Amino acid sequence: MTERGLTRQAFLVLTALVDEPRHGYGVVGEVERLSEGQMRLRIGTLYGVLDRLSADGLVELDHEEVHQGRLRRYYRLTDSGADALAAEADRLSVHVQAATSRLRARRDRLSEGTA
């Protein structure tokens, strides 16, 4: 993880793995659901993200199984991955709170000016 935090893709992939191990297409579908359709990961992009997260120790291979003649790899969140996700959620929350507070103050100033 960089000092700047996780990419949006990495954040959503980690979030998709919080509740259970998932295979690639399962992660893709969960990311799409979590993002309300705003992020549609291509499978090649997903595996690039998973490779980086794995190299950083944030996810790991849970198990493999053969399904309809194809190998499915299931990935799971590590404890380090859960910690990184929690830290990123806290970091983002601070930014959301700051933006919300400033927007509220702006709205209040504008409504006072029109009264």
N, C-alpha and C positions, 0 to 999 in steps of 0.2 A: 504494500500500500504506500502511496506517495504522501508527502506532507499535505498535499491539497485534498486528500481524501480519495474515495472511490469514484470511479466513473459511474455514470447513471446505469450503464449496462451491468457493471459488476455489482452495484448496489441491488439491482433487481434480481440478478442471478442468485446472489446470496440470500435475498429475501425469499425467493422461490424454494430454496433448499432448507429453510428454517424448520418446517414441520415434518419433512420426510425426505429420504433419498429419492432422486428422480433421474430418469434417463434423459438424453438430449432433447428429444421431442417433447417430453414432459416438462422440461425446464422452459423450452420455447413457449409452450402453451400457457404455463403459469405466469411467465413474464408478460405475455400479452394480456392476460386477465388482470394482473396486478397493475399494469399501466393503463388499464381501460382502453386497450387497443392502440395506444400511442406508440408503443415500441413493439415492432415485429422483428425479432432476431432471425437472421439467416443462420442456418445450421453451422456454416463455416465460421461465422462471427462468434457464435456461441462457443465453439470448441477453442477458439483463440482466447476468449475470456476465461473459460474453464482452465486452460493450460496456464495462464498467468496466475489465476487464483490458486491453482494447485501448487505452482512453483513458490508462491508466497505462503503456503501452508494454510490457506483459508478454506479450501475444499479438498476432499480426497475421494478416491475411488472407494465406493462402498461394496459393490459386487458387480458381477457380469452374469448375463443369462442370454440364452439363445431364444429368440422369438421369431417365428416364421422364417427360420433359416438365417437370421441375421443376429449378430452379437449386439446386445444392448449393454452399455456401461451405465451404471447408476452412481451418481455422485452424492456426497453428503457434506454438510457443513461441519467444519471442525470447531473445537472450542475457540481457537484463535479467530476463526471466521465469524463466529457469533460475537466475539468481543469487538472485532473490526466493524461489523455491521452496527452494533449498538453505539459505538463511538461515532460512526458516520451519521446515524439517525440523530444523535444528540447534537452534532455539529450543524446538521441541516435544520434542526428544530430552532436553534438559536437564530439562524438567518431568517427563518420564517417568522419568528416572533418579532425580530427587528423590522422586517418589511411590513408586517401587519400593524405594528405600533405606529410606524411612520405614515402609513396610508390612512389610518384612523385619525391621526393628528391633522393630516392634510385635508381630509374630508371635513373635520370639525372647523378648520380655518376657513375653508371655502363656504361652509354653511353659515358661519358667522358673518362673512363678508356680504352675503346676499340677504341677510335678515334686515 
